[in-house]
Amino acid sequence: MIRTATPEDVPVIHAMIRELAEYERALEHARATEEQLRDALFRENPAVFALVAEDDAGGEPVGFALWFLNYSTWTGTHGVYLEDLYVRPHARGDGHGKALLAELARVCVERGYERFQWWVLNWNEPGIGFYKALGAEPMDEWTVFRLSGEPLRALAAGAEAPGNTGESAAPGTSGGSRTL
């Protein structure tokens, strides 16, 4: 069974996020607290959402999907970006992962969203195979970039005050307004 997460699910979702981080060999980077997760998911106007997969036999949460909206300037529509998909090892192969993805696909179709996207680590061959079997296509021509930590702070320190246009944007990027 797939259902929308409730505040009572926060401890188990948090635990599964840490399990996922351990699987992805990056547990030391999983610093989010239960309080941060609760606030993000259940504030007045949340920007992130979660689904929970329950075991049909006992109702035990065995997986989750955490997602948020993105936007395509090319299609002019929102889309769903899947931040995390995780099913506990003992429940894998029972259809929970596919059911979570199917529910998010249903959300996309129902709301007129044209894209459903996520990242997968290059070494995660089981995940890649699973996604390809669903018809998902790898976006090999794109390279993911991330700015965090000191480089993020250094760039922010060089930003001009809101309303100033500053230097022109690099080719292929948007320029002008600094309004996010």
N, C-alpha and C positions, 0 to 999 in steps of 0.2 A: 504494500500500500504506500502511495506517495501522498504526502500532505504538506501544507505550509507549516513552517517552523513556528513554534510558540516560545514565549520567554522561558518556559520550563525546559526547553530543549537546549538552551545555551550551554550548560555544562557538558553535555554529551557532544554537541557540535564542536565545542572548544577542544575536547579530548580527541575527536577525530581529526581536527585540523593538525594537532600535534602528531598524531599517528601518520598522517599524510606527509608532514614535513620530515618525519623520520624516514619514511619510505623514499622520499626524494633526496635523502642525504643532506638535509639542510635544517635539522632541528634547531640549531643555534640561532637561526634567523626567524623562527616562529616566536615572536615576542608579544603578540597580541594577548590581552587579558580577557577573561570572561566579561568583565565590566565594559571594556571597549566593544566587544562583540555584541553584547546586549544593547548598548547605546546605538550602535550602527544599525542593527536590525529592527529595533523597536522604538526609535525616537518618533516624534510627531510626523515628520516627513522623511522616512528612510530613503536612502539612495542605494542600499544593498538589501538583498532578499535571500531567503533560504528555503529549501525544500528538504524534507526528511523522508527517508525510505525506512519503512518498518517491516520487520519480519512478519509474514502473514500468520505464522503459528502463534507467536507470543506477543506481538506488538512491540518488540524490542527495536529501538532505532539501530539500524545497521549501516546506514549511509546517509550522505547529504550532498546537496548541490548548493553552492553559494554563488549568486549572480547579481549583475547590475545592468542597467541600460547603457548602451553606447549610441552613437549617431553616425550615420553615413551621409556625408555631403553629396555623394554621388547618387544615392537612391532617394535622398530626402526623407528617410525614415529612421526611426530608432531600430536598434537590434538588441540582442541579448549577448552579453559577454559572460561566459562561465568562468568564474575565478577559480573555484575548486569543485571537483567531483571526487568523491571518495566512498568506497564500499569496504567495510571491514573484511579482512581475508577470509574468515569463516563463512561469510555470506556471498562471496564472489561466485559467479556462475549461476546464480538463482534469478537473474533478470533485474536486479535492483538498479544497476547502473544504466541499463537500457531504459528502464521505466522512468528514472530521473531525467534522462535526456529527452525521452518522448514527451514528458510533461512540459519541459522547457520549449520544445519544438511546438507543442500545442499553443503555448502562450504566444510565441512568435506569430503563428498563423492566425490565431484569434484576434490579435491586436494589429495585424498588418505589418509586422516587422519583417524585413527581408533578409536579415542575416542573424546567424547564431554562430558565435565564434568562441574559441578558446585556444590556449597554448598547451603543448605536451612536450615533455623533455625528449630530446633526440634519442636517448638511450632506453626510453620506456617502450620497448617493442610490443609488450602485451597491450598497452594502451593504444599505440598507433594502429595495431592490427584491429583492435575492437572498433576504433573510430572509422577506419577505412571500410570495415564490413558494414557499417551503417550508411556509407555513401559520403562521408565527410572527405573533403579534399585538403591535402596539406598545401599551405601557402608558401612554397619553397622560395619564391622570388622576393619575399620580404625578410628583413632582418629586424629583430626586436632590439630596441635600445632602451636603456634605463638610466636615469640620473637619480642618484641618492647620496646620502651622507654628505661628506665635505664638498664634493663637486656640486651638489644641489645647492648647498648653502653659499658657496662661492658665486655661482651664477645668480642666485637671488640677491646677493649683496650688490651686484652690478646692475640690477634692474633700476630703471628710472621710475619716478613717481607716476602713479596712474594718471592717464590723460596725456602724457608726453609720448610722442611717437618714437623718439630715439632713432637709432640707425635703421636703415632699411633691412628688411628680412632677407635671409639667404634665399638663393634661387630654389624654387619648388616648395617654399613654405609660405604661410600667410603672413602678412605684415600689417602695419598700421595700428589698429586698435590693440590695446593691452588688456582689454576687458576679457576675463575668462568667464 
